[in-house]
Structure formats: C-alpha cells, structure tokens
Amino acid sequence: MTSIRTRLGSVISLCWIAGIVYLAVRDTAVLAKMSPNEWGDFLAGSFAPLAFLWLVLGYLQQGDELRLSTDALLLQAEELKNSAQQQRELVEVARLQVESEREALAFERRLREDLSEPKFSVLGGGGTFRGDGQSTYNITITNTGHDATTFSARINFLEAGWRVIASLPLFEKGLSHKARVEHPTPLEEGNSFLVLSFVDGLGRAEERTYRVSRESDHPHAGLKFQRVDS
C-alpha cells in the first residue's frame, strides 16, 4: 500500500511540475516582468498543492505504520500469553511429576517399613489351677512378620508390678515363644497389660501394648489379649 501511494504521489507531482513548467515556458514574457513578490506568490501557489499532497500521503503512511505496529504488539501480546500458558502447563506437569514421585517414595517407605516390622499374635491357654489358689497361665507369642531383635515381654496384673516373662536376643519370623505366668485364681477384671518390646528390621525400638482379660467367667478360663496401642 505504501509503495502504491508513493508511486501515485510521484506521478501526480511530476505531472503537476510539468504543467507548471509548460505554463512558465509558454508565458516567459510575463515571468520576466514579475517582481520578487510576485515570484514568491507564484512559487507558493505552484508548490503548495504538492506540499499538501505529500502531507496527506505521509499521514496515510503513518497510519499504516501505526496499524502495523499495533498488529505487531497484539501478536507479541498473544505470543506472550501463549508462552505464559505453556509455562503454567509445564509447571503443572512438573508439580504432578513431583507429587507422583513423592507418593511413590511414600509408598516405598511404607512398604519398606511394613516389610521390616515384626507382627505378633498373642494367645492365652487355659489356667492350670493349683490347690494353693494359684493358677499358671500359658501365653503363646507368634511372630509372623520380620525378625525382631532384643525382644522382651512383660506383664502387669492389676497394676501389681511388672514381671518379665520372655527375653530373646532374636525372635525370628515364623517362630512362636511360649511363656508361663502365675497369678491367683481367678484373674479379676481391672487394668492388666502385656507389653512387647523389640527392635524392628530398620533398627527402631518399638513397643506393642495389649490389655489382658479373661475369656470367660470360669475360674480356669484362659487369658484374652486385645491390642490397645495405635
């Protein structure tokens, strides 16, 4: 568009100048008699239209350049917007990846902790009554999880004091340990607890606490163990 306007302006300017030259050559006698003031009026009248023409063409060209600049700025703004959107998407992808890795690490840690944790089940046999009012209670502790080291079991009947009923440097997976403990028959209801202490496969010192009660009201009923720690 700018090239077309320039060519058109040049053609009009050449035609206009040619016309002025033609008129001046045709009436040279008149030009020779003109005073300086008249020459000024003549030149002003001759070239003022050309100046106005090029002023208009320059204004139109400036408008085109402004439109092009505006389009370029809009395009740049759109590119920046798209770039910002892409950056947000990349950040979201990175966040999801980090979250996935964190969850995988947490799952791996939980799995490792679970595999390294000894798992105990405690069962009580029936009490063996003696004539002196005492009973011997049989307790079977089985480890179905990871090997436990520095294992000990202690019991406290009715808050009468703790008694160690088992102490093992190594309690291997799949093995059972039987303990015997004496107490007056029958065991009354109250705060009686069994605590298992050990070190797990990760070297952590742990404890398991069980509430001790009777399976029934029968004097020779066995013991029942319910885990109470979290």
C-alpha positions in Angstrom: 0.0 0.0 0.0 2.8 2.4 0.8 4.6 1.7 -2.5 1.4 2.4 -4.4 0.9 5.7 -2.7 4.5 6.7 -3.3 4.2 6.0 -7.0 0.9 7.8 -7.3 2.3 10.8 -5.5 5.4 10.8 -7.7 3.3 10.7 -10.9 1.0 13.5 -9.7 3.9 15.6 -8.6 5.7 15.1 -12.0 2.5 15.9 -13.9 1.9 19.0 -11.8 5.5 20.2 -12.2 5.4 19.5 -15.9 2.2 21.6 -16.1 3.8 24.5 -14.3 6.9 24.3 -16.5 4.7 24.3 -19.6 2.8 27.4 -18.4 6.0 29.2 -17.5 7.7 28.4 -20.8 4.6 29.5 -22.7 4.5 32.9 -21.0 8.1 33.7 -20.4 7.5 37.3 -21.2 5.1 37.5 -18.3 7.6 35.8 -15.9 10.3 38.2 -17.0 8.1 41.2 -15.9 7.3 39.6 -12.4 8.6 41.3 -9.3 10.1 39.3 -6.5 6.9 39.5 -4.5 5.0 38.1 -7.5 7.6 35.3 -7.8 7.0 34.4 -4.2 3.3 34.2 -4.8 3.8 32.2 -8.0 6.1 29.6 -6.4 3.9 29.4 -3.3 0.8 28.8 -5.4 2.6 26.3 -7.6 4.1 24.1 -4.9 1.6 24.4 -2.0 -0.7 21.7 -3.6 2.2 19.4 -3.8 3.2 20.0 -0.2 -0.4 19.3 0.8 -0.5 16.2 -1.3 2.6 14.8 0.3 1.4 15.8 3.7 -1.8 13.7 3.2 0.2 10.8 1.8 2.6 11.0 4.8 -0.4 11.0 7.2 -1.8 7.9 5.5 1.6 6.2 5.6 1.9 7.0 9.2 -1.5 5.5 9.9 -0.5 2.3 8.1 2.7 2.1 10.2 0.7 2.6 13.3 -1.6 -0.2 12.4 1.3 -2.5 11.6 2.9 -1.6 14.9 -0.4 -2.2 16.7 -0.8 -5.6 15.0 2.8 -6.5 15.9 2.2 -5.6 19.5 -1.1 -7.6 19.6 0.8 -10.5 18.0 3.5 -10.2 20.6 1.0 -10.0 23.4 -0.7 -13.2 22.1 2.6 -14.9 21.9 3.4 -13.8 25.5 0.0 -15.1 26.6 0.6 -18.4 24.9 4.1 -18.6 26.4 2.7 -17.9 29.8 0.1 -20.6 29.3 2.8 -23.1 28.2 4.8 -22.1 31.3 1.8 -22.8 33.5 1.3 -26.1 31.9 4.9 -27.0 32.3 4.8 -26.0 36.0 1.6 -28.1 36.4 3.3 -31.1 34.7 6.4 -30.6 37.0 4.1 -30.4 40.0 2.3 -33.6 39.1 5.6 -35.3 38.5 7.0 -34.2 41.9 3.7 -35.2 43.5 3.8 -38.6 41.8 7.5 -39.1 42.9 6.6 -38.1 46.4 3.7 -40.6 46.5 5.9 -43.3 45.1 8.6 -42.6 47.7 6.0 -42.5 50.5 4.6 -45.8 49.2 8.1 -47.3 49.0 8.8 -46.1 52.5 5.6 -47.5 53.9 6.2 -50.8 52.1 9.8 -50.9 53.5 8.5 -50.1 57.0 5.8 -52.8 56.7 8.2 -55.4 55.5 10.7 -54.6 58.3 8.0 -54.7 61.0 7.6 -57.8 63.2 3.9 -58.8 63.5 2.9 -60.6 66.7 -0.2 -62.5 67.7 -0.7 -63.3 71.4 -2.9 -66.2 72.5 -3.6 -67.4 76.0 -4.2 -71.0 77.1 -6.4 -72.1 80.0 -5.2 -71.5 83.5 -3.9 -74.5 85.4 -5.5 -74.4 88.9 -3.5 -75.4 92.0 -4.7 -76.1 95.5 -2.9 -73.1 96.9 -5.2 -70.7 95.0 -2.7 -70.0 92.3 -3.0 -70.7 88.5 -0.4 -71.0 85.9 -1.4 -69.2 82.7 0.1 -70.2 79.4 0.8 -67.5 76.8 1.9 -68.1 73.2 3.5 -65.3 71.2 4.0 -65.8 67.5 5.9 -63.6 65.1 4.5 -63.6 61.6 6.5 -60.6 60.3 10.1 -59.5 60.2 12.7 -60.8 62.6 12.8 -58.9 65.9 15.9 -58.4 68.0 16.2 -57.6 71.7 12.7 -58.9 72.3 11.2 -58.9 75.7 7.7 -59.4 77.1 6.5 -58.1 80.4 3.1 -58.4 82.1 1.4 -56.4 84.8 -1.6 -57.9 86.5 -3.9 -55.4 88.1 -1.1 -52.8 88.4 0.6 -55.1 90.9 4.0 -54.6 89.2 5.7 -55.7 86.0 7.1 -59.1 85.5 9.3 -60.2 82.6 8.0 -63.4 81.1 10.2 -63.5 78.0 13.6 -62.2 76.8 15.1 -63.2 73.5 18.1 -61.7 71.6 16.4 -62.8 68.3 12.8 -63.6 67.7 12.8 -65.0 64.1 9.9 -64.8 61.7 7.6 -67.8 61.8 8.5 -68.9 65.3 6.5 -69.0 68.5 7.5 -68.5 72.0 5.6 -69.9 75.0 5.6 -68.3 78.4 4.1 -69.2 81.7 3.0 -66.8 84.4 1.4 -67.4 87.8 -1.4 -65.4 89.3 -4.1 -66.1 91.9 -7.2 -67.7 90.5 -9.4 -66.3 89.1 -7.9 -63.2 87.5 -10.1 -60.3 88.4 -11.1 -57.6 85.9 -9.0 -54.5 86.0 -6.0 -52.8 84.5 -3.8 -55.7 83.4 -1.4 -55.2 80.5 1.1 -57.1 78.4 3.9 -55.1 76.7 6.1 -56.5 74.0 9.4 -54.6 73.4 11.7 -55.2 70.4 13.8 -53.6 67.7 12.5 -53.9 64.1 14.3 -54.5 60.9 15.1 -50.8 60.5 16.7 -50.6 63.9 13.8 -48.8 65.5 12.9 -49.6 69.1 9.1 -50.4 69.2 6.5 -51.5 71.7 3.1 -53.3 71.4 0.7 -53.0 74.3 -2.2 -55.4 75.0 -5.0 -55.3 77.5 -5.3 -58.6 79.4 -8.6 -60.1 80.5 -10.3 -63.5 80.9 -12.0 -65.2 78.1 -15.0 -66.1 80.3 -16.0 -66.1 84.0 -14.9 -69.7 84.5 -12.1 -69.8 87.1 -9.8 -71.7 84.8 -10.6 -69.6 81.7 -7.7 -68.6 79.6 -6.4 -65.1 79.0 -7.5 -62.9 76.3 -5.3 -60.1 74.7 -6.5 -57.1 73.0 -4.0 -54.6 71.4 -4.6 -51.1 72.7 -1.8 -49.0 71.2 -2.2 -47.4 67.7 
